[in-house]
Amino acid sequence: MMTENKKAKQAMERYLQHLQEIKNITSVIPKGNEAEKQKRIAKARESYAYFVETYFPHLASSKCGKFQIEAAEYIKENSRARCVFEWARGHAKSSHISLMIPMWLKIQREATPMVMVLVSKSGDAAKRLLSDLQAELAGNELYINDFGAQKTDGLWTDGEFVTSVGDMFIALGRGQSPRGIKKRGIRVNYISIDDIDDDEMCRNPRRVSEAVDWCLTALLGTMAMGRGRFVLVGNRISQTSILAEIAERPHFFHTRVNALNAKGSPTWKENYTLEEISSLRVEMGERRFQKEYMNNPIMEGAIFERKYIQYGKMLPLREYKGIVVYTDPSFKSSTKNDFKATMLVGITKQGAFHVIKAYADQTKVSEMIGWHYAIEEYVGDTPCRYYMESNFIQDLMMDEFYKAGTETGKQIPITGDARKKPEKFARIEAMQPLFQRGEVIFNEAERSAPGMKVLEEQLLMFQRGSKAHDDAPDALEGAIWMLKKQERSMAFTPRMGRRSKPKSAW
């Protein structure tokens, strides 16, 4: 176990190295003459984006996103701000909320000395965050050139330091006593709660409730009757979390920033491309991506448990009692966000459902049509019925099926599913007993196929109220329902012949 002295030594070494890096980068930035300096200062006070790009080139490798600028302006304009910024991982939460925005507030005209408390999940985590701010104040030569020396007293490893202009900065771990903090009669006026949640605590609702109480009593109480800015930033790692609880409080300004916006495009487009986000999404898996980058934590197996998702060997196609292809095509116009899904499912003589092939992707209609022709070639002359919801049959989507059929010389005979469907959650949830009884088997030979992986992930993520996609389970439900309908029709044998004469007849 590392001793406290060794930890302090390593922390100091890290700080000094970081301090030197900041000096090296900012020392070569042209300072200009006095007129240029005053022009730069005036523009920096007015424009947060300019302030960040000018004084922090080592932190701002990309231009500020709109959401970062709006957060800074809201905090600046509201001296009694109450904010919850729910931002995805990788969106510079700490750099802005706990470092650059406080430094921007400091340079405003008639700014009062800042007494800031920075809170994180532990004391060490808070000290690490605070050390980055202190290194900027001590080593950012352009900032010092324009706004004066900020040389600090004391060691940052104490988790507390003051500046030469009367500011005070303190690091606290979650639950540590903050009572009595003030600087020359000035009480705390900026609280930054940065990445305070952790998985272990979020599994215990009682601990979450106690932490929320601490934030809104002991911590908020360090301000003079609430005067000052109280800001919480993080990503939603659980529906039971400090962030989730405080975001629901009255009078709190709450914004949610996901890696992808409602249209399926990068929210921070100045920094990330859709291609790299999509690649990461595949590498991580949908459930993990939803939690870390979409502020949508999903408990795995809430309805469909992993132990009930079984893989096995499929039968020769001719041995199935029936085979259907069912497609959930999403909406024609949405190629970025909604999944399209097509399932090839067979029913055995014993009544089990075999998922022979699964296709699911955020793709174009032309790709989805290609799945149907791949299936048509795979099944050959084995009887197979193709289904799709009736409301899509009337869509322009069918024109594209017709065009593909004209080009290939083969038309896919799609039948509309005209049933009046119950609510989606209830329909999909109704499959759960089939999985539990082992009556749904996935094709072992297709285990690594992208569509089969998507189907498995979406089943594991499925739960009421979730924002996760469920297009693949929806298509599977459609296929199973159609096979059950066919089986019921086959089981019904009408009686033929003359009706017998009643015994009580005259």
C-alpha positions in Angstrom: 0.0 0.0 0.0 1.4 3.4 -1.0 2.3 5.6 2.0 1.0 9.2 2.3 4.4 10.6 1.8 5.0 8.7 -1.4 1.6 9.7 -2.7 2.3 13.4 -1.9 5.7 13.1 -3.7 4.2 11.6 -6.8 1.4 14.3 -6.8 4.0 17.1 -6.5 6.1 15.6 -9.3 3.0 15.4 -11.5 2.1 19.0 -10.7 5.6 20.4 -11.4 5.7 18.5 -14.7 2.3 19.9 -15.7 3.3 23.4 -14.6 6.4 23.3 -16.8 4.3 22.1 -19.8 2.0 25.0 -19.4 4.9 27.5 -19.2 6.5 26.0 -22.3 3.4 26.3 -24.3 2.1 29.7 -23.2 5.5 31.4 -23.1 5.8 31.4 -26.9 2.4 32.9 -27.5 3.0 36.5 -28.9 2.1 39.0 -26.2 2.0 42.1 -28.5 2.2 45.7 -27.5 0.1 47.4 -24.9 -2.7 48.3 -27.4 -2.9 44.7 -28.6 -2.9 43.5 -25.0 -5.9 45.8 -24.1 -7.8 44.7 -27.2 -7.2 41.1 -26.3 -8.3 41.6 -22.7 -11.5 43.3 -23.8 -12.4 40.6 -26.3 -11.5 37.8 -23.7 -13.9 39.3 -21.2 -16.7 39.4 -23.8 -16.2 36.2 -25.6 -15.8 32.9 -23.8 -14.8 31.0 -27.0 -12.1 33.6 -27.7 -10.9 33.4 -24.1 -10.5 29.6 -24.3 -8.8 29.6 -27.7 -6.4 32.4 -26.8 -5.3 31.5 -23.3 -5.6 27.7 -23.4 -4.4 26.3 -26.7 -3.0 23.3 -24.8 -6.5 22.5 -23.5 -8.6 23.6 -26.5 -7.4 21.3 -29.3 -10.8 21.9 -30.9 -13.1 24.9 -31.0 -15.7 25.2 -28.2 -19.0 23.5 -28.7 -22.2 25.6 -28.6 -23.2 23.8 -25.3 -19.9 24.8 -23.6 -20.3 28.5 -24.6 -23.9 28.5 -23.5 -22.9 27.0 -20.1 -20.2 29.6 -19.5 -22.5 32.5 -20.5 -25.3 31.2 -18.2 -23.0 30.9 -15.3 -21.5 34.4 -15.9 -24.9 36.1 -16.3 -26.4 34.4 -13.2 -24.6 35.3 -9.9 -26.9 32.9 -8.1 -26.7 30.1 -10.7 -28.0 26.6 -9.8 -26.9 24.3 -12.6 -26.7 20.6 -13.5 -24.7 20.0 -16.7 -25.2 16.4 -17.7 -22.5 16.0 -20.4 -21.3 12.8 -22.0 -17.8 11.5 -21.4 -15.1 13.2 -23.5 -16.9 16.5 -23.6 -14.4 18.5 -21.5 -16.6 18.7 -18.4 -13.8 19.4 -15.9 -11.8 21.6 -18.2 -14.7 24.0 -18.6 -16.7 23.9 -15.4 -13.9 23.5 -12.9 -11.1 25.4 -14.6 -11.7 27.7 -17.5 -15.0 29.1 -16.5 -13.8 30.1 -13.0 -10.7 31.7 -14.5 -13.0 33.6 -17.0 -15.2 34.8 -14.1 -12.1 36.1 -12.3 -11.2 38.5 -15.2 -14.5 40.2 -15.4 -14.7 43.8 -14.5 -15.7 44.4 -10.8 -15.3 40.7 -10.1 -15.2 40.0 -6.4 -12.5 37.7 -5.0 -13.4 34.1 -5.8 -13.8 31.6 -2.9 -14.3 28.3 -4.7 -14.9 24.8 -3.4 -14.2 22.0 -5.8 -15.9 18.7 -4.9 -15.3 15.3 -6.4 -16.0 11.6 -5.4 -12.9 11.6 -3.1 -10.4 14.0 -1.6 -7.6 12.8 -3.9 -9.8 13.2 -7.0 -10.7 16.7 -6.0 -7.1 17.6 -5.3 -6.0 16.4 -8.8 -8.7 18.5 -10.4 -7.7 21.5 -8.3 -4.0 21.1 -9.1 -4.8 21.6 -12.8 -6.4 25.0 -12.0 -3.5 26.0 -9.8 -1.0 25.1 -12.4 -2.8 27.4 -14.9 -2.9 30.3 -12.4 0.8 29.8 -11.6 2.2 29.0 -15.0 0.0 30.3 -17.8 2.2 33.2 -18.9 -0.2 34.9 -21.2 -2.9 34.9 -18.5 -0.4 36.3 -16.0 0.8 38.9 -18.6 -2.7 40.2 -19.2 -4.4 39.8 -15.7 -1.5 40.0 -13.3 0.6 37.6 -11.2 -1.4 34.9 -9.5 1.5 33.3 -7.6 0.0 31.1 -4.9 0.9 30.5 -1.3 1.1 27.0 0.2 1.2 23.6 -1.4 -1.6 22.4 -3.7 -1.3 19.0 -2.1 -3.0 20.4 1.0 -6.1 20.8 -1.1 -6.2 24.5 -0.4 -4.4 27.6 -1.8 -4.9 31.3 -2.1 -3.8 33.7 -4.9 -2.0 37.0 -4.6 -5.2 38.8 -5.6 -7.3 37.4 -2.7 -8.9 34.3 -4.2 -9.2 31.1 -2.3 -9.6 27.5 -3.6 -10.4 24.4 -1.7 -10.7 20.7 -2.7 -13.1 18.5 -0.9 -14.1 14.9 -1.2 -17.7 13.8 -1.1 -19.0 14.0 2.5 -16.0 15.9 4.0 -16.9 18.7 6.3 -17.0 22.1 4.5 -18.2 24.1 7.4 -16.6 27.5 8.2 -14.9 28.1 4.9 -14.4 31.8 4.1 -11.7 34.2 3.1 -11.4 37.5 4.9 -15.1 37.5 5.6 -16.1 36.5 2.1 -17.9 33.2 2.0 -17.9 30.6 -0.7 -19.3 32.0 -4.0 -18.5 29.2 -6.5 -19.1 25.5 -5.9 -18.1 23.0 -8.6 -19.3 19.5 -8.0 -17.3 17.5 -10.6 -17.7 13.8 -11.3 -19.1 13.1 -7.8 -21.0 9.8 -8.6 -19.4 6.3 -8.7 -20.8 2.9 -9.5 -20.4 1.5 -6.0 -22.4 4.3 -4.3 -25.1 4.3 -7.0 -25.9 0.7 -6.2 -27.0 1.9 -2.7 -30.0 4.3 -2.8 -29.5 5.1 0.9 -26.0 6.3 0.3 -27.1 8.4 -2.7 -29.8 10.0 -0.6 -27.3 10.8 2.1 -24.8 12.4 -0.4 -27.6 14.5 -1.9 -28.5 15.7 1.6 -24.8 16.6 2.2 -24.6 18.6 -1.1 -27.8 20.6 -0.4 -27.2 21.2 3.3 -23.5 21.2 4.5 -22.1 22.2 1.1 -24.7 24.7 -0.1 -24.7 26.1 3.4 -21.1 27.4 3.0 -22.6 30.2 0.9 -24.1 33.3 2.5 -27.8 32.4 2.4 -27.2 30.7 -1.0 -25.4 33.7 -2.6 -23.1 32.4 -5.3 -22.9 29.8 -8.1 -23.6 26.1 -7.4 -22.7 24.0 -10.4 -22.7 20.2 -10.8 -21.3 18.5 -13.8 -21.0 14.8 -14.8 -22.5 12.1 -16.9 -25.4 10.0 -15.7 -24.0 6.7 -14.7 -27.1 5.5 -13.0 -30.8 6.5 -12.7 -30.1 6.4 -8.9 -27.4 9.0 -8.6 -26.6 12.4 -7.1 -26.7 14.0 -10.5 -30.1 12.4 -11.3 -31.5 13.5 -8.0 -30.3 17.1 -8.1 -31.3 17.6 -11.7 -34.9 17.1 -10.6 -34.7 19.9 -7.9 -36.7 23.1 -8.5 -34.9 26.2 -9.8 -32.0 24.1 -11.2 -30.9 24.9 -14.8 -30.4 21.5 -16.3 -28.9 20.7 -19.7 -28.2 17.2 -21.2 -25.5 16.8 -23.8 -25.1 13.4 -25.4 -22.4 12.4 -27.9 -25.1 12.2 -30.6 -27.9 14.6 -30.8 -31.6 13.7 -31.6 -30.7 13.6 -35.4 -27.9 11.2 -34.8 -25.1 13.7 -35.5 -22.2 14.6 -33.1 -23.2 17.2 -30.6 -19.6 18.4 -30.3 -19.1 18.4 -34.1 -16.1 20.7 -33.8 -14.2 17.8 -32.1 -15.7 14.5 -33.1 -16.8 12.9 -36.4 -19.8 10.5 -36.7 -17.4 7.8 -38.1 -15.2 7.7 -34.9 -18.2 7.8 -32.6 -19.8 5.0 -34.6 -16.6 2.9 -34.4 -16.4 3.4 -30.6 -20.0 2.4 -30.3 -19.4 -0.9 -32.0 -16.2 -1.5 -30.0 -17.8 -0.8 -26.6 -21.2 -2.4 -27.2 -24.5 -0.5 -27.2 -25.3 -0.8 -23.5 -21.9 0.6 -22.4 -22.1 3.3 -25.1 -25.5 4.4 -23.9 -24.3 4.7 -20.3 -21.0 6.6 -21.0 -21.9 8.7 -24.0 -25.7 9.0 -24.1 -26.5 9.6 -20.4 -28.7 6.6 -20.6 -27.6 4.0 -18.0 -29.3 0.7 -18.7 -29.4 -2.3 -16.3 -28.5 -5.4 -18.3 -31.1 -8.1 -18.2 -33.9 -6.2 -16.6 -36.4 -8.2 -18.8 -34.3 -10.6 -20.9 -31.4 -12.1 -18.8 -28.2 -13.1 -20.4 -28.4 -16.6 -19.1 -31.7 -17.2 -21.1 -30.2 -16.1 -24.4 -29.2 -19.5 -25.8 -27.3 -20.4 -29.0 -27.5 -23.7 -30.7 -27.4 -25.6 -34.0 -30.1 -24.9 -36.5 -32.1 -27.5 -38.5 -32.0 -28.0 -42.2 -34.5 -25.5 -43.6 -36.9 -28.1 -44.9 -37.3 -29.6 -41.4 -39.0 -26.5 -40.0 -42.8 -26.4 -39.8 -42.7 -22.8 -41.0 -40.2 -20.0 -41.8 -40.9 -16.3 -41.9 -38.9 -13.1 -42.6 -40.1 -10.1 -40.6 -38.8 -6.6 -41.0 -39.0 -3.5 -38.8 -37.9 -0.9 -41.4 -38.0 2.3 -39.1 -38.7 5.5 -41.0 -37.4 6.0 -44.5 -36.0 9.5 -43.7 -34.0 8.5 -40.7 -30.9 6.7 -41.7 -28.7 7.9 -38.9 -30.6 7.2 -35.7 -33.2 4.5 -36.1 -32.2 0.8 -36.6 -33.7 -1.2 -39.4 -34.1 -4.9 -38.5 -34.9 -8.1 -40.5 -35.2 -11.5 -38.9 -35.3 -15.0 -40.5 -37.0 -17.3 -38.0 -38.2 -20.9 -38.2 -40.5 -22.9 -35.9 -39.7 -26.5 -35.2 -42.1 -29.4 -34.8 -41.7 -29.1 -31.1 -42.7 -25.4 -31.1 -39.3 -23.9 -30.6 -38.3 -20.7 -32.5 -34.9 -20.7 -34.2 -33.4 -17.3 -35.1 -31.6 -18.4 -38.2 -30.4 -15.0 -39.4 -30.6 -11.5 -37.9 -29.8 -8.3 -39.7 -29.9 -5.0 -37.8 -28.1 -1.7 -38.4 -28.5 2.1 -38.7 -28.4 2.0 -42.4 -30.2 3.0 -45.6 -33.2 1.4 -47.2 -31.1 0.0 -50.1 -29.0 -1.9 -47.6 -32.1 -3.3 -45.9 -33.4 -4.4 -49.3 -30.1 -6.2 -49.8 -30.7 -8.2 -46.7 -33.9 -9.6 -48.2 -32.2 -10.7 -51.4 -29.4 -12.3 -49.3 -32.1 -14.3 -47.4 -34.0 -15.1 -50.6 -30.8 -16.6 -52.0 -30.1 -18.5 -48.7 -33.5 -20.1 -48.4 -33.6 -21.1 -52.1 -36.8 -23.0 -52.9 -37.8 -23.5 -49.2 -41.2 -22.0 -48.6 -40.8 -18.7 -46.8 -43.2 -15.8 -46.1 -42.0 -12.1 -45.9 -43.8 -9.7 -43.6 -43.6 -6.0 -42.8 -46.0 -3.6 -41.0 -48.8 -2.6 -43.3 -48.2 1.2 -42.8 -44.8 0.7 -44.4 -46.2 -1.2 -47.3 -47.9 1.9 -48.5 -44.7 4.0 -48.1 -42.4 5.0 -50.8 -40.1 2.3 -49.4 -42.0 -0.2 -51.5 -41.1 1.7 -54.7 -37.5 0.9 -53.8 -38.3 -2.8 -53.4 -40.0 -2.7 -56.8 -37.0 -1.0 -58.4 -34.6 -3.6 -56.9 -36.9 -6.4 -58.1 -36.9 -4.9 -61.6 -33.1 -4.7 -61.6 -32.6 -8.3 -60.3 -35.5 -9.9 -62.1 -36.9 -11.1 -58.7 -39.6 -9.4 -56.7 -39.7 -10.0 -52.9 -43.3 -11.0 -52.1 -43.8 -8.9 -49.0 -47.1 -9.2 -47.1 -48.4 -6.5 -44.7 -48.8 -7.2 -41.0 -52.2 -5.6 -40.6 -52.9 -6.6 -37.0 -53.8 -3.9 -34.5 -50.7 -4.2 -32.4 -50.7 -3.8 -28.6 -48.3 -1.4 -26.9 -44.7 -2.1 -28.0 -43.3 -2.8 -24.5 -46.0 -5.3 -23.7 -45.5 -7.1 -27.0 -41.8 -7.5 -26.7 -42.0 -8.3 -22.9 -44.4 -11.1 -23.8 -41.5 -13.0 -25.4 -39.7 -13.3 -22.1 -41.3 -16.6 -21.0 -40.3 -18.1 -24.3 -36.7 -17.3 -23.6 -36.9 -18.5 -20.0 -38.3 -21.9 -21.1 -35.5 -22.2 -23.7 -37.9 -22.0 -26.6 -36.0 -19.3 -28.5 -32.6 -20.4 -29.9 -30.1 -18.2 -31.8 -28.0 -19.7 -34.6 -24.6 -20.7 -33.2 -23.1 -20.3 -36.6 -24.2 -16.6 -36.7 -23.0 -15.7 -33.1 -20.4 -13.2 -34.4 -22.7 -11.7 -37.1 -23.2 -8.0 -36.5 -27.0 -8.3 -36.7 -27.1 -11.1 -34.2 -25.0 -9.1 -31.8 -27.3 -6.1 -32.1 -30.3 -8.3 -31.4 -28.7 -9.7 -28.3 -27.6 -6.3 -27.0 -31.0 -4.7 -27.6 -32.7 -7.6 -25.8 -30.4 -7.2 -22.8 -31.0 -3.5 -22.7 -34.8 -3.7 -23.0 -36.7 -2.2 -20.1 -39.6 0.1 -19.6 -38.8 3.8 -20.0 -35.4 3.1 -21.6 -34.3 5.3 -24.5 -32.4 2.4 -26.0 -33.2 1.1 -29.4 -35.6 -1.9 -29.6 -36.1 -2.4 -33.3 -34.4 -5.8 -33.5 -36.5 -7.3 -30.6 -39.6 -5.7 -32.3 -38.8 -7.5 -35.5 -38.3 -10.8 -33.7 -41.6 -10.4 -31.9 -43.3 -9.9 -35.3 -41.7 -13.1 -36.7 -42.7 -15.2 -33.7 -46.2 -13.8 -33.7 -46.6 -14.7 -37.4 -45.3 -18.2 -36.9 -47.7 -18.7 -34.0 -50.5 -17.5 -36.2 -49.5 -19.9 -39.0 -49.4 -22.8 -36.4 -52.8 -22.0 -35.1 -54.2 -22.0 -38.7 -52.6 -25.3 -39.4 -53.9 -26.8 -36.1 -57.5 -25.9 -37.0 -59.2 -28.6 -39.1 -62.7 -27.8 -40.3 -65.3 -30.6 -40.1 -66.9 -31.4 -43.5 -70.1 -33.3 -44.3 -73.9 -33.2 -43.6 -75.1 -32.0 -40.3 -76.6 -34.8 -38.2 -80.3 -34.7 -37.4 -81.0 -33.7 -33.8 -82.5 -36.5 -31.7 -85.3 -34.2 -30.6 -86.4 -33.4 -34.1 -90.1 -34.1 -35.1 
